[in-house]
Amino acid sequence: MAGKKKQKAPSNTIALNRKARHDFGIEEDMEAGLVLEGWEVKSLRAGRASLQEAYCIIRNGEAWLLGANFTPAPGTSTHVNPDPRRTRKLLLHARELSRLIGLVDQRGYTLIPLAMYWKRGRAKLKVGVAKGKKKQDKRADQKKKDWDRQKARIMKSQNM
């Protein structure tokens, strides 16, 4: 029986926007589909996507993803001219879209892409409704994280 190792389940995550939770206070999130071209799907399967500088806007009653970088895979077709930073349409239900329009226009929220992942063979984007954090908010969050970490260490040492 020696030598048998469990294989790790493949992760469904394509790309994460780690800085989003640091720079913004996320109020809620929702899932959106993406309108992609063939070469983009190949790039996503190769894990060549980045959401670091990406953001979402609502224009003419439709949601769009801007600034996401999908680096073309080397095996893409020769007759396709890929644009890695092109604007991509987000697929949302009308009810969700109208709710987002109200939040962004009236209350001053921002739409931030948080993560991109596979769900039943389709690429999905987790979009967060967020407010920007100020410097003092970031400091307070860091203090809270440090205190929680220290508290866990104290509890662990007392339980031994």
N, C-alpha and C positions, 0 to 999 in steps of 0.2 A: 503494500500500500504506500510505501514511501515514494516520493517523487510526483504524486498527484497534487497539482496546485489548482486552486480555484481561479478561474479567469474573471477579470473585472468586467462588469457589465459596461458596455459602451455608454458614454455620457451623451445626453441629448443636447447639451449646451454647445452652442456655436461660438458665441461671443458674449462677454459681460462688460458693462460699463461700471467699473468699480468706483470711479470718482463721483458718480452721480449722487450716491448716498452721502458723500462727504460734502459736496457743494450745495445740495438741495435737500429740503425737508419733504419727503415723499408723503403725500396725503393718501393717495390710493393708486392702484395700478390696474390695468386691463390688458387683455390680449388682443393683438391685431394680426391679421395676415399681411403678406407682402406680395406685390406684383413684381415678379422677377423674370429676367431673361434666362435663357439656357446656360450661358457662360457663368452667370451669377450663382446658379444652383451648383454648378461644378466647383466654383470657388468656395462656396459654403461647405460643401462636403469635404473639401480639402482643409477646412478650418482657416481660411484666409480672409476673415472679416474683422473689422474693427469698428467699435461704436464710441470711441474715445471723444471725438469732437462732434458727434451727431446730435441732432435735435429734431423735433417735429413741429410742423406748423399746420394751420388750417387755412386753406385758401379755396375760395369758391365752393364752400360746403364740402370739401374733401380734405382728408388728412394726408400729409406728405412727410416722408423721412428725408432729411437733408444732412449732408456731411458724413454719412456712413461710408467707410472705405472698404470695398470688396476688391481685393487684389486679384486680377485675372490669373487663372491657373495656366501653367505653361502649355497645356494640351488643348487650349481653346481653338476654335476653328479659325482658319486664315482669312475668311471673308467677313468676319465679324470684327468691328472696330470697338473694343470695349472701353467704356468710360467708368473708371472705378468709383467716382464720386457723384454719379448721376442722381437725380431726384427720383425717389421711388414712392409709389402710391401705397398707402396703408388701407387695408380692407377692414371696415368696421360696419356694424349694423347701424341703421339710421338713428335708432334710439340712442345708442352710445355716442354717435357723432354729434347729435344735437346737444347732448349733455356736456360733451367736451367743449363745444362751441360756447355754451353758456359759461362754463368755468373759466375758459381762457379769456373771453371778451369782457365779462362783467367783473369777475373776482381777481383777475390778474395772475392766474396760475400759468405755469409753463409746462409743456409736454416734453418729457425726457425719455429717450429709449434706455431701458434698464438692462435687458438681456435679449438675446436671440437664441432660439432653440428649435429643435425638431419636434413636431407633434403629429403622429400618424403620417409621417413622410412629407409633411409640409412645414415650411419655415414659418415660425411665428415670432412676433416681437412683443415683448412686455413693455408697455408704455406707462410711465408714471406721471401722475398729475402732481406737480411740485411747486413749491415756493422757494425762492433763493434764500440761502442762509447768509447771515452777516458774520463778521469775524468773531464777535462775542458768542454767537450761537455755536460756532465750530469749536471754540475754546471750551464752552460748557459741555459739549458732547464728549470732547477728549477727556475732560476731568471725570465725567461719569464713567467712561470706559475704563480709565485708570483705577478708579475707586472700585468698580465691579471686579476687576482683575485682582486687586489687592485683597478684597473681601473674600474672594474664592480661595486665595492662597492661605489666608488666616483660618478659614473654615476647614480647609484640607489638613493643615498642620494640627488643629485642635482635635480632629477626628482620629488621628493616628495614635 
